[in-house]
Structures are given as C-alpha cells and as structure tokens.
Amino acid sequence: MTDGTFDVRIYNIERRTRANGYTYKVVWKVGAKKHSKTYPTKALADARRSDLLTAVKRGEPFSTETGLPISYASKAADTNWYDFAVEFVDKTWPHFSANQRKNVAKAMTSATIALLRTPPKQFDPVSIFSVASPG
C-alpha cells in the first residue's frame, strides 16, 4: 500500500488560453508535491475539484505517490501477478482440454517473463516451449 497523508491543499481552477479556446487546470498539493490535471471544459474541471474537496471533507488520506485519495486506488494493485496467475490456473485448469492447457501454460510463461523487472538468468524460452510442445 502507498503512504498516505492528510496534508492536502486544493487550489482554484486555472483558466488557460490555447489556440483553439480555453482549457481548465485543477491543481492540488499533497504533502510537498503538486499535482494537476487539465480538462477541456470548466464543468469537468469543477467536477474533479469537487471530488477532491469531498474526499478532504470526509477525512480521507491522499496517496503521496498519485496525489489522489487512497480510496480511488484500484483494487487490482492489491494482487500481484503471480498470485493472480496461480488463482486463474487453479480455477480454469480442470475445465480445459489438454491443448488449451498447453496454450495457457505458454501464454502464462510469456506474460510472467515479460512482467519481470529484470530478465531471468539462464533462461531460453525456445527450449522451454519446444519441450512443452511435441515436434
């Protein structure tokens, strides 16, 4: 989970002149870091600012990383890839045919390797896939 703080300051909406009209910028500060988002209409900017003010009034902590209330965070961030993959395979494996299982194993292997921060040492995907598939 990310660090949260109650040190939030929400500023007035800034109107910005552009070549094709105006845009409206909502600026707020969480801790020492400023955050902003630009909207094409004042109504959209005002709606975002109101959402932020409501969260402050409810006493919600704000994330120091994203600048948004912690309640806005995706629940998907609470599950890591490995746990998701294991749960998916456990639920679906009994209902898959042998060929589907082989394809799921290949796809999960490729996705898992792609999601690693650093490539694994001594790993050759060609040899793994050639062992898993006949011929």
C-alpha positions as CSV (number, residue, x, y, z in Angstrom):
1,M,0.0,0.0,0.0
2,T,1.2,3.5,-0.7
3,D,1.9,6.1,2.0
4,G,-1.0,8.4,2.8
5,T,-1.2,11.9,4.2
6,F,-3.9,14.3,5.3
7,D,-1.8,17.3,4.3
8,V,-3.8,18.3,1.2
9,R,-4.3,21.7,-0.3
10,I,-6.7,22.3,-3.3
11,Y,-6.3,25.4,-5.3
12,N,-8.8,27.3,-7.5
13,I,-9.3,26.3,-11.1
14,E,-6.9,28.0,-13.6
15,R,-8.2,29.1,-17.0
16,R,-5.6,28.7,-19.7
17,T,-5.7,30.2,-23.1
18,R,-5.0,27.9,-26.0
19,A,-5.0,28.5,-29.8
20,N,-8.4,26.7,-30.1
21,G,-10.1,28.1,-27.0
22,Y,-9.6,27.6,-23.3
23,T,-8.6,24.7,-21.1
24,Y,-9.1,24.5,-17.3
25,K,-6.5,23.2,-14.9
26,V,-7.1,21.7,-11.5
27,V,-4.1,22.0,-9.2
28,W,-3.7,20.4,-5.8
29,K,-0.9,19.7,-3.4
30,V,-0.4,16.5,-1.4
31,G,2.4,16.8,1.1
32,A,5.2,18.7,-0.7
33,K,4.3,17.6,-4.2
34,K,1.9,19.5,-6.6
35,H,-0.4,17.6,-8.9
36,S,-2.5,18.9,-11.7
37,K,-4.9,17.7,-14.4
38,T,-6.2,19.7,-17.4
39,Y,-9.7,19.5,-18.7
40,P,-11.4,20.8,-21.9
41,T,-14.3,22.4,-20.1
42,K,-14.8,24.2,-16.8
43,A,-17.6,21.8,-15.8
44,L,-15.3,18.8,-15.9
45,A,-12.6,20.7,-14.0
46,D,-15.1,21.8,-11.4
47,A,-16.4,18.2,-11.0
48,R,-12.8,16.9,-10.4
49,R,-12.1,19.7,-7.9
50,S,-15.4,19.0,-6.1
51,D,-14.5,15.2,-5.9
52,L,-11.2,16.1,-4.3
53,L,-12.8,18.6,-1.9
54,T,-15.3,16.0,-0.9
55,A,-12.6,13.5,-0.1
56,V,-10.8,16.0,2.0
57,K,-14.0,16.8,3.9
58,R,-14.6,13.1,4.5
59,G,-11.2,12.9,6.1
60,E,-9.7,10.5,3.5
61,P,-6.0,10.2,3.3
62,F,-4.4,11.0,0.0
63,S,-1.6,9.0,-1.7
64,T,1.7,10.8,-1.7
65,E,2.6,9.0,-5.0
66,T,-0.6,9.5,-7.1
67,G,-2.0,12.6,-5.4
68,L,-5.4,11.0,-5.3
69,P,-7.5,9.8,-2.3
70,I,-6.4,6.3,-1.3
71,S,-10.0,5.1,-1.8
72,Y,-9.6,5.8,-5.6
73,A,-6.8,3.3,-5.9
74,S,-7.5,0.2,-7.9
75,K,-8.1,-3.0,-6.0
76,A,-6.1,-4.8,-8.7
77,A,-3.0,-3.2,-7.2
78,D,-3.5,-5.3,-4.1
79,T,-2.9,-8.6,-6.0
80,N,0.4,-9.4,-7.6
81,W,0.8,-11.1,-10.9
82,Y,2.0,-14.4,-9.5
83,D,-1.0,-14.8,-7.1
84,F,-3.4,-13.8,-10.0
85,A,-1.8,-16.3,-12.4
86,V,-2.0,-19.2,-9.8
87,E,-5.6,-18.4,-8.9
88,F,-6.6,-18.2,-12.6
89,V,-4.9,-21.6,-13.4
90,D,-6.4,-23.2,-10.3
91,K,-9.9,-22.1,-11.3
92,T,-9.8,-22.9,-15.0
93,W,-7.4,-25.8,-15.4
94,P,-10.0,-28.6,-14.6
95,H,-12.2,-27.3,-17.4
96,F,-9.6,-27.0,-20.1
97,S,-8.7,-29.6,-22.7
98,A,-5.1,-30.8,-23.0
99,N,-4.4,-28.4,-25.9
100,Q,-5.9,-25.5,-24.0
101,R,-3.7,-26.3,-21.0
102,K,-0.6,-26.3,-23.2
103,N,-1.6,-22.9,-24.7
104,V,-2.4,-21.4,-21.3
105,A,0.9,-22.6,-19.9
106,K,2.7,-21.0,-22.9
107,A,0.8,-17.7,-22.5
108,M,1.4,-17.5,-18.8
109,T,5.1,-18.2,-19.1
110,S,5.5,-15.5,-21.7
111,A,3.4,-13.0,-19.7
112,T,5.3,-13.8,-16.5
113,I,8.7,-13.3,-18.1
114,A,7.5,-10.0,-19.7
115,L,6.4,-8.7,-16.4
116,L,9.7,-9.4,-14.6
117,R,11.8,-6.3,-13.9
118,T,15.0,-8.0,-15.0
119,P,15.3,-10.9,-17.4
120,P,15.9,-14.2,-15.8
121,K,19.4,-15.6,-16.0
122,Q,20.0,-18.9,-17.9
123,F,16.5,-18.8,-19.5
124,D,15.9,-19.8,-23.1
125,P,12.2,-19.5,-24.0
126,V,12.7,-21.5,-27.2
127,S,13.9,-24.6,-25.3
128,I,11.1,-24.4,-22.8
129,F,8.4,-24.1,-25.5
130,S,10.0,-26.9,-27.6
131,V,9.8,-29.2,-24.6
132,A,6.2,-28.4,-23.9
133,S,5.0,-29.0,-27.4
134,P,5.5,-32.1,-29.4
135,G,7.5,-31.7,-32.7
